[in-house]
């Protein structure tokens, strides 16, 4: 049964896992966000009432 022969696909499987486990995590962990997060102020906003003209 040729489906059980690992020779054609085993090297491709191993190389893809090497890429997934070595190259991709280093690229993801090296990502820097363009804007540093800033804490929101704790001041409450005071909204005035909206006086309709009618």
Secondary structure, DSSP 8 states (H G I E B T S, - for coil): -GGG--HHHHHHHHHHHHIIIIIHHHHHHT---SS-------------------
